[in-house]
Amino acid sequence: MFPDLTRRRLLLAAALANTAALGACANSDAIPSTRSSVISTTPYLKDSAMTIDRTHDVKALLKSIETGDSAPVAFINPGKYIQHNLAVGEGLAGFGAVLQQLPKGSARVNTVRVFQDGDHVFAHTDYNFFGPKVGFDVFRFEAGQIVEHWDNLQEKPTVPNPSGHTMLDGLSQAGDLDKTVDNKALVRAFVDDILVHGRMDKLAGYYDGDNYIQHNPQIGDGLSGLGAALQAMAKQGVRMKYDHIHKVLGQGNFVLTMSEGQFADKHVSFFDLFRVHNGKIAEHWDTIEAIPERAAWKNANGKF
């Protein structure tokens, strides 16, 4: 009756709704585990110290948006799924409702990067989700299941930036795993010094000369490219201001910051991914998304 993808999507939405209903009438410990039916390289270990790799679970869940596979829904705790995408209703039922609205056969999901920091997994994904987009997704795990989700989506440009880079190309595998703590501290200090407080006298100290790869659609490589873009923005009266860093996550030489601020007179969320090399910032990807007025929110959890 339905094309195959539409049928699978409806099955996924139904599974989400049914699981949400089950979670409403029982706590998660009383719900029989369905993880045994899910193909995963990461076994379930309740109350683990997050030494288990959960990145495969996240990639499978994101890919299910495209395929309609309902099995990865088992990675989500049905009794506790806190949603921070303000365009999506609360819990699994809200997620299922959005999937039902997708035009049939339109969804595409290609996760380019995925990293883990303790109980958080963060992913960088090329989407076609109500149109071409680039997004960062952050999931928090508890007792082996996903209990919270944040994301930041930006429309995907049709042309590369001034240096020929896209929002997604570049290195993707984490290295320097023993330097995670130091790299997170470096990136936090950079965002606080430069983007929050505007201490531009410290800018050069965070870079290795002009060796800096930029993936922002409007900005070219190096400090020279950044300077040219900032000058152009100033001439156009475009103001960018970071007000608060909400979260810093990292694995090895990749660090993600989630921040709130102002851009072009709009209240926005900034998700910035940095690659660090030899104690200097070497590469940057980002997305900027407007935060809607409170009256337009479909859940009460806030963006952060």
N, C-alpha and C positions, 0 to 999 in steps of 0.2 A: 504493500500500500504506500509506503514511504520510500524515497531513495535511501540507499544503505546508510549514508552518513547521517541523514536526518533521523532515521530510526535509532541509530546508536546514540545520537545526542539526546533524544527523548528518553531513552533508557537511562542515560547518565543523569538527566534531570530528575527522573523518577527515583533513581537510587539516592540522589541527594535529598530529595524531599522525604523519602521513607526513612533514611538514616536520621535526618533531623527530627522527625516525629518520634523515633525511638529514643533519641537523646533527651527529648523533652520529658519523657516519663520515667527515665532511669538514669542513674549516674553512670559515668563511663566505665567504672570497674565492673558494673553488673551486666554490661553489654557483651555478648559473645564476640570474641575477636574474629574478624573476617580476613586478617592478614595472610592466612595460610593459602587463600585463593589468589593472592596477588603475586605476580612474578617480580621478584626483587632480589637484588644482591645484598640487601642490608637487613638481616634478621631482626625481629622485634625483641627488644630487651627492656622490660619495664624498669623505670627508675634508674636507667643507666646514667653514667656521667657524661654522656654524649661523646664517647670515644668511637661510636659507630658512625660510619659514613652515611649520612642521610641525603647526600646530593642526588643520588639515583632516584630516590623517592620523589623529590621535588621535580626533577626532569620528567618523570613519568606522569605526575599530576598535571604539570603544565601542558604536556603533549596531549593529554586526554581532552583538552579543550578542542583540539583539532580532530582527533580520531573518534571522540565519543565513547571511548573505553571507560566503563564504569568501575573497573577494578581498583584504580588508584584512589578512589574515594575512601577506601579503607585506611589510607594514610592519615586521614583527618579524624580528629576526635569529635564524634557527633554531638556530644553533650557540651562541648566547649570549643567553639570556633569563633574567635573575635575578629571581625572584619574592619579594616581601616580604609578600604576603598570607599569613598563617600558616595559613589554612584551605585553601590551594591548594598542590598538589604542585609540584615544581620544573619549570621549562621550559614549553614549549608543550604537552607531553603532560599536565601537571597542569591547565593551563587548559582543555584539551579535555575532560578527565574531569569537571570541574565543569559545563561546558555540557551534557554528556550527562545530568546529574542534574536539570537544571531541568525542572519540570513543563511539559508542552507548552503552548505559547501563552501562558505566564505572563510572560515577560520583557518589560519596557518600559524604554527608555533615552531620556532627554531631557537632553542636555548644555546647561546654561544659561549657563555661563561657561567659557572656555578661554583660557589665556594662555601665553606662552613666555618663558623666561629662559635664554638661551644654549642649551645642549644639553638642557634640561629643558622639558617641557610639562606644565602642571597644569590639571586640569579639575574643574568643580563640576557634579554630575549628579544629576538626579531619576531614581531607579531603582525598578523592581519586579524585584527579584532575590532570590528566595526570600522575598518579602514587600516592602512599600513601604520604601524606604530613601533616604537622602541620602548622597552620597559625594563625597570628593575622591580623584582619581586623579592620580598623578605618574608620568611616563614620562621616561626618559633615553634620548637618541638618541646613536648613535655611528656614524660613516660612513653617515649617512642612514637608519639603521634603529633600531628600539627594542631596547634591550639590558637594560633594568631597569625594574621597576614597583613602586610603593608605592601603598597606598590606605588610606582610613579611612572606615568605613561606620557610620551610626547609623540606627536605626529612625525612620521619618518619622511625626511626630505627626499626629493627625487634626484638631487645632484650632490656630489661630494663637497666638502668644505674647501676653503681657499688653498689648502695644502694637498688636496686630493684624497682625504680620508673620509670614511663613512662613520656613522655613529656606532658601528659594531666591529669594524675590522681591527687588526692588531693582535698582540699576544693574548693568550687565553688560559695558559696553565700556570698555576701558582708555583713559585720557587721560594727559596730562602725561608723555609717554614720555621726555622729557629729564630727568625727576626720579626715575627708577627707583632709582638708587644711593642718593640721599638718603632716599627713602621706605623702602627696605629697611633702612637704618641706623636710621631713626626707629622702625620697628616692632620691630626686634631689641632696641633699647634699651628700648622699652616692655615687651616680654615679659620681658626680663631684670630690669628694675627692679621691675615690679609683680607679675608672675606667678611668677617664680622667687625673687626676694629679698624681696618684700613691702614695698618702699619706698613705702608709701602716701602719704607726704608729697609725692611727685613725681607723683601720679596726675593732679591737675587740670591740670598743665602739658602733658599729652598731648592734651587735649580743648579744643574751643572752647565753653567754658561747658557747658551741658546739651544741646548740639546733637550728638546721637550716636544713630544708628539701630542697633538691636540685633535680630539674627535668631535668637539662641539661644532655644529653645522655652520656657524658664522665666523669661526676664529681659525687663523692659521697657526702653524707650528711655532714653537719657541716663544721666548719672552717678547721678541719683536712682533710676532703675530698677535699676542695678547695685548700689547701696548697699542697696536694699530686698531684693534677692535674696540678697546676702551675709549680711545679718542673718537672713533666714529659714533659710538653710543652717546658720548657726551655732547657731540655736535647735534645729535638728533633729540637731545633731551631725555634719553632713556636712562633711567636710574636702576642699578642693581645693588641690593643690600641684603646681606645675610644677617638675621637677627638672633638666631639661636640654633645651636647644634643639638639635635635630639638623640642621635645614636651614631656610634662609630663601630664598624664591624670589619674584621680583616682575617685573611689567611695568607701567611707568607708575605709576598711582595704586593698583594692586592688589598686595598682598603676602600671601603664604602662609607661615606658619610651621608646622613639624612638630616637635612636642615630646613629651616623655615625662614622666609623673608619676603622681600618685595622685589618685583621686576616689572618695569614698564607700568608702574602705578597699580599693579595687581598683587594680591596676597598669594604667594606661591610656595611650593615645596621644591627644594633642590636636592636631588640625589646625585652625588658625585662619586665616581669610581676612579681611584688613582693607582697607578703602578709605580712602585718605588724601586730605584736601582742605586746601590751603593750609598744609601742614606740621602738620596735626592729624589725629588719628584720627576719621573721620566715620561709619564703618559697619563692622559685624562680622558674619561668619557662622562657624559652627564645627561640627565633629563630634567626638564623644568615643567611643572604642571600647576595650573591655577587651582587654588583651594576655593571651592564654592562658598557662598553665603550659607550660614547655619540652616536657614529655612529649606535649602535644597538638599540637605544631607538625607541619605536613605538609611543611615544607622547613626547611633549616638556616640560612637567610639572616638571620633576625632581622627584627623589625618595621621597623627603620631602616637 
